[in-house]
């Protein structure tokens, strides 16, 4: 059975006010939240995987959103942690600021499901009204409800 985006999103894995101002710290903040929610057993190893991928193949910021990820068997299922930054976090070689950061962990066996889910997220944040609602959501529940409203 295919995994749906709705299955992957949880308000307990959303940080609406990232404290970090730099990419590695923001990634760690989101990954720590995933670990606190029992989604990642070894957050340090997972962080190293995501960071290594970012350094080798930087994520591109589009529509204020970025999707750093790692394909690894450090996770048993696709996991999504979300952070929002008012000021934005610089990503990539040109330092474009991302305000919406979706950190994704993908087991090797679920790459096709990952592509479907990330494609759906990209489509959602491309929509001006949806993106605006995500940037102005007052609670993690409101944030998740915005993402799942059109699914």
C-alpha positions as a Markdown table, in Angstrom:
| # | Residue | x | y | z |
|---|---|---|---|---|
| 1 | Unk | 0.0 | 0.0 | 0.0 |
| 2 | Unk | 1.4 | 3.4 | -0.9 |
| 3 | Unk | 2.3 | 5.9 | 1.7 |
| 4 | Unk | 0.4 | 9.2 | 1.6 |
| 5 | Unk | 1.7 | 12.6 | 2.7 |
| 6 | Unk | -1.1 | 12.7 | 5.4 |
| 7 | Unk | 0.4 | 9.6 | 7.0 |
| 8 | Unk | 3.8 | 11.3 | 7.3 |
| 9 | Unk | 2.8 | 14.7 | 8.8 |
| 10 | Unk | 2.4 | 15.2 | 12.5 |
| 11 | Unk | 2.0 | 18.5 | 14.4 |
| 12 | Unk | 4.4 | 17.1 | 17.1 |
| 13 | Unk | 7.2 | 17.3 | 14.4 |
| 14 | Unk | 6.7 | 20.9 | 13.5 |
| 15 | Unk | 8.8 | 23.8 | 14.9 |
| 16 | Unk | 7.2 | 27.1 | 13.9 |
| 17 | Unk | 10.0 | 29.3 | 15.4 |
| 18 | Unk | 13.4 | 27.8 | 14.6 |
| 19 | Unk | 16.0 | 29.4 | 17.0 |
| 20 | Unk | 18.9 | 28.5 | 14.7 |
| 21 | Unk | 20.2 | 31.0 | 12.1 |
| 22 | Unk | 22.6 | 28.6 | 10.3 |
| 23 | Unk | 21.8 | 25.6 | 8.2 |
| 24 | Unk | 23.6 | 22.9 | 10.2 |
| 25 | Unk | 22.1 | 24.1 | 13.5 |
| 26 | Unk | 18.6 | 24.3 | 11.9 |
| 27 | Unk | 18.9 | 20.7 | 10.7 |
| 28 | Unk | 20.0 | 19.6 | 14.1 |
| 29 | Unk | 17.1 | 21.4 | 15.8 |
| 30 | Unk | 14.6 | 19.6 | 13.5 |
| 31 | Unk | 16.3 | 16.2 | 13.7 |
| 32 | Unk | 16.4 | 16.5 | 17.5 |
| 33 | Unk | 12.6 | 17.0 | 17.4 |
| 34 | Unk | 12.2 | 13.9 | 15.3 |
| 35 | Unk | 14.3 | 12.0 | 17.8 |
| 36 | Unk | 12.2 | 13.2 | 20.7 |
| 37 | Unk | 9.2 | 11.9 | 18.9 |
| 38 | Unk | 10.7 | 8.4 | 18.5 |
| 39 | Unk | 11.2 | 8.7 | 14.8 |
| 40 | Unk | 15.0 | 8.5 | 14.7 |
| 41 | Unk | 17.0 | 6.2 | 17.0 |
| 42 | Unk | 20.4 | 7.7 | 16.2 |
| 43 | Unk | 19.9 | 11.4 | 15.6 |
| 44 | Unk | 23.7 | 12.2 | 15.5 |
| 45 | Unk | 24.3 | 9.6 | 12.7 |
| 46 | Unk | 21.2 | 10.8 | 10.8 |
| 47 | Unk | 22.3 | 14.4 | 11.2 |
| 48 | Unk | 25.7 | 13.5 | 9.7 |
| 49 | Unk | 24.0 | 11.8 | 6.7 |
| 50 | Unk | 21.8 | 14.8 | 6.0 |
| 51 | Unk | 24.6 | 17.2 | 6.5 |
| 52 | Unk | 27.0 | 15.2 | 4.2 |
| 53 | Unk | 24.3 | 15.1 | 1.5 |
| 54 | Unk | 23.8 | 18.9 | 1.8 |
| 55 | Unk | 27.5 | 19.5 | 1.5 |
| 56 | Unk | 27.9 | 17.2 | -1.5 |
| 57 | Unk | 24.6 | 18.1 | -3.2 |
| 58 | Unk | 23.1 | 21.3 | -1.7 |
| 59 | Unk | 19.3 | 21.5 | -1.7 |
| 60 | Unk | 17.9 | 24.3 | -3.8 |
| 61 | Unk | 15.6 | 26.8 | -2.2 |
| 62 | Unk | 12.4 | 27.4 | -4.2 |
| 63 | Unk | 9.4 | 29.3 | -3.1 |
| 64 | Unk | 11.1 | 29.9 | 0.3 |
| 65 | Unk | 11.1 | 26.1 | 0.9 |
| 66 | Unk | 13.9 | 23.5 | 1.0 |
| 67 | Unk | 13.9 | 19.7 | 1.4 |
| 68 | Unk | 17.1 | 18.4 | 2.9 |
| 69 | Unk | 17.0 | 14.6 | 3.1 |
| 70 | Unk | 19.0 | 11.4 | 3.6 |
| 71 | Unk | 18.4 | 8.0 | 2.1 |
| 72 | Unk | 19.4 | 5.7 | 4.9 |
| 73 | Unk | 18.4 | 2.7 | 6.8 |
| 74 | Unk | 18.8 | 4.6 | 10.0 |
| 75 | Unk | 15.0 | 5.1 | 9.6 |
| 76 | Unk | 12.4 | 2.3 | 9.3 |
| 77 | Unk | 9.9 | 4.5 | 7.6 |
| 78 | Unk | 9.8 | 7.9 | 5.8 |
| 79 | Unk | 10.0 | 10.6 | 8.5 |
| 80 | Unk | 9.3 | 14.3 | 8.0 |
| 81 | Unk | 10.3 | 17.0 | 10.4 |
| 82 | Unk | 9.4 | 20.6 | 9.6 |
| 83 | Unk | 10.9 | 23.9 | 10.7 |
| 84 | Unk | 9.9 | 27.5 | 9.9 |
| 85 | Unk | 12.2 | 30.5 | 10.2 |
| 86 | Unk | 10.9 | 34.0 | 10.1 |
| 87 | Unk | 14.3 | 35.4 | 8.9 |
| 88 | Unk | 15.1 | 32.4 | 6.8 |
| 89 | Unk | 18.1 | 30.1 | 6.9 |
| 90 | Unk | 20.8 | 30.3 | 4.1 |
| 91 | Unk | 21.1 | 27.1 | 2.0 |
| 92 | Unk | 23.2 | 26.1 | -0.9 |
| 93 | Unk | 26.2 | 27.8 | -2.6 |
| 94 | Unk | 24.4 | 31.1 | -3.1 |
| 95 | Unk | 22.9 | 31.3 | 0.4 |
| 96 | Unk | 19.3 | 31.7 | -0.7 |
| 97 | Unk | 17.2 | 31.9 | 2.5 |
| 98 | Unk | 14.6 | 29.1 | 3.2 |
| 99 | Unk | 11.8 | 29.9 | 5.6 |
| 100 | Unk | 10.2 | 26.4 | 5.3 |
| 101 | Unk | 12.6 | 23.5 | 6.0 |
| 102 | Unk | 11.3 | 20.0 | 5.5 |
| 103 | Unk | 13.9 | 17.4 | 6.7 |
| 104 | Unk | 13.1 | 14.0 | 5.4 |
| 105 | Unk | 14.6 | 10.6 | 6.2 |
| 106 | Unk | 14.0 | 7.8 | 3.7 |
| 107 | Unk | 14.8 | 4.1 | 4.0 |
| 108 | Unk | 16.4 | 2.8 | 0.8 |
| 109 | Unk | 13.5 | 0.6 | 0.0 |
| 110 | Unk | 11.0 | 3.5 | 0.0 |
| 111 | Unk | 12.6 | 5.8 | -2.6 |
| 112 | Unk | 9.6 | 5.7 | -4.9 |
| 113 | Unk | 7.2 | 6.7 | -2.0 |
| 114 | Unk | 9.6 | 9.5 | -1.1 |
| 115 | Unk | 9.6 | 10.9 | -4.6 |
| 116 | Unk | 5.8 | 11.0 | -4.6 |
| 117 | Unk | 5.6 | 12.6 | -1.1 |
| 118 | Unk | 8.3 | 15.3 | -1.8 |
| 119 | Unk | 6.6 | 16.0 | -5.2 |
| 120 | Unk | 3.4 | 16.6 | -3.4 |
| 121 | Unk | 5.1 | 18.9 | -0.9 |
| 122 | Unk | 6.8 | 20.9 | -3.6 |
| 123 | Unk | 3.5 | 21.3 | -5.4 |
| 124 | Unk | 1.8 | 22.5 | -2.2 |
| 125 | Unk | 4.4 | 25.1 | -1.3 |
| 126 | Unk | 4.5 | 26.4 | -4.9 |
| 127 | Unk | 0.9 | 27.6 | -4.4 |
| 128 | Unk | 1.0 | 31.2 | -3.2 |
| 129 | Unk | -2.0 | 30.9 | -0.9 |
| 130 | Unk | -0.9 | 27.7 | 0.7 |
| 131 | Unk | 2.7 | 29.0 | 1.2 |
| 132 | Unk | 1.3 | 32.2 | 2.7 |
| 133 | Unk | -0.9 | 30.2 | 5.1 |
| 134 | Unk | 2.1 | 28.0 | 6.1 |
| 135 | Unk | 4.2 | 31.1 | 6.8 |
| 136 | Unk | 1.5 | 32.6 | 8.9 |
| 137 | Unk | 0.1 | 29.5 | 10.7 |
| 138 | Unk | -0.2 | 30.2 | 14.4 |
| 139 | Unk | 0.0 | 26.6 | 15.6 |
| 140 | Unk | 1.6 | 23.4 | 14.4 |
| 141 | Unk | -2.0 | 21.9 | 14.0 |
| 142 | Unk | -2.9 | 24.9 | 11.7 |
| 143 | Unk | 0.3 | 24.3 | 9.7 |
| 144 | Unk | -0.4 | 20.6 | 9.2 |
| 145 | Unk | -4.1 | 21.3 | 8.4 |
| 146 | Unk | -3.0 | 23.7 | 5.7 |
| 147 | Unk | -0.7 | 21.1 | 4.1 |
| 148 | Unk | -3.4 | 18.4 | 4.2 |
| 149 | Unk | -6.4 | 20.5 | 3.2 |
| 150 | Unk | -6.1 | 19.9 | -0.5 |
| 151 | Unk | -4.9 | 16.3 | -0.4 |
